[in-house]
């Protein structure tokens, strides 16, 4: 355990940020699963709506610094292409 005050603070801050990042990543995973479920059910309208929500969630996570912008772009692109393939 740290003895220096600044080191103790860094440990606390890291714990708080880790919990926040974990919660944000969980929301993204849930949104992606909803898109995948809609695709599995062949429901184009629901998939498009879920894609819109998932894209927003991923973009918000990127703005908070949880995902790198290229990672977010890749995730959105893959989801969008899978929804578009449904036709």
C-alpha positions as CSV (number, residue, x, y, z in Angstrom):
1,X,0.0,0.0,0.0
2,X,1.2,3.5,-0.8
3,X,2.4,5.8,1.9
4,X,2.7,9.0,0.0
5,X,-0.4,11.2,-0.1
6,X,-0.3,11.7,-3.9
7,X,0.2,8.0,-4.5
8,X,-2.9,7.2,-2.4
9,X,-4.9,9.8,-4.4
10,X,-3.7,8.3,-7.7
11,X,-4.9,4.8,-6.5
12,X,-8.3,6.2,-5.7
13,X,-8.6,8.2,-8.9
14,X,-7.6,5.1,-10.9
15,X,-10.2,3.0,-9.2
16,X,-13.0,5.6,-9.9
17,X,-12.0,5.9,-13.5
18,X,-11.8,2.2,-14.0
19,X,-15.3,1.7,-12.7
20,X,-16.6,4.5,-14.9
21,X,-14.9,3.1,-18.0
22,X,-16.2,-0.4,-17.2
23,X,-19.7,0.9,-17.0
24,X,-19.4,2.8,-20.3
25,X,-17.9,-0.3,-22.0
26,X,-20.8,-2.4,-20.6
27,X,-23.4,0.0,-22.1
28,X,-21.6,-0.2,-25.5
29,X,-21.6,-4.1,-25.4
30,X,-25.3,-4.1,-24.5
31,X,-26.1,-1.8,-27.4
32,X,-24.1,-4.0,-29.8
33,X,-25.9,-7.1,-28.6
34,X,-29.2,-5.5,-29.3
35,X,-28.2,-4.8,-32.9
36,X,-27.0,-8.4,-33.2
37,X,-30.2,-9.7,-31.8
38,X,-32.3,-7.6,-34.2
39,X,-30.2,-8.9,-37.1
40,X,-30.6,-12.5,-35.9
41,X,-34.4,-12.0,-35.9
42,X,-34.3,-10.5,-39.5
43,X,-36.1,-7.4,-38.2
44,X,-34.7,-4.6,-40.4
45,X,-36.5,-1.7,-38.7
46,X,-35.5,-2.8,-35.2
47,X,-31.9,-3.3,-36.4
48,X,-31.8,0.2,-37.9
49,X,-33.1,1.7,-34.7
50,X,-30.7,-0.3,-32.5
51,X,-27.9,0.7,-34.8
52,X,-28.7,4.4,-34.3
53,X,-28.7,3.9,-30.6
54,X,-25.5,1.8,-30.6
55,X,-23.7,4.4,-32.8
56,X,-24.7,7.2,-30.3
57,X,-23.5,5.1,-27.4
58,X,-20.1,4.3,-29.1
59,X,-19.6,8.0,-30.0
60,X,-20.3,9.0,-26.4
61,X,-17.8,6.5,-25.2
62,X,-15.2,7.8,-27.6
63,X,-15.8,11.4,-26.5
64,X,-15.2,10.3,-22.9
65,X,-11.9,8.8,-23.9
66,X,-12.9,5.1,-23.3
67,X,-12.4,4.1,-27.0
68,X,-9.9,5.4,-29.5
69,X,-11.6,7.1,-32.4
70,X,-10.4,4.4,-34.9
71,X,-11.7,1.7,-32.6
72,X,-15.1,3.4,-32.4
73,X,-15.1,4.0,-36.2
74,X,-14.4,0.3,-36.8
75,X,-17.2,-0.9,-34.4
76,X,-19.7,1.4,-36.1
77,X,-18.6,0.5,-39.6
78,X,-19.0,-3.3,-38.9
79,X,-22.4,-2.8,-37.3
80,X,-23.6,-0.7,-40.1
81,X,-22.4,-3.1,-42.8
82,X,-24.0,-6.0,-41.1
83,X,-27.3,-4.1,-40.9
84,X,-27.1,-3.1,-44.5
85,X,-26.4,-6.7,-45.6
86,X,-29.8,-7.7,-44.3
87,X,-31.7,-6.1,-47.3
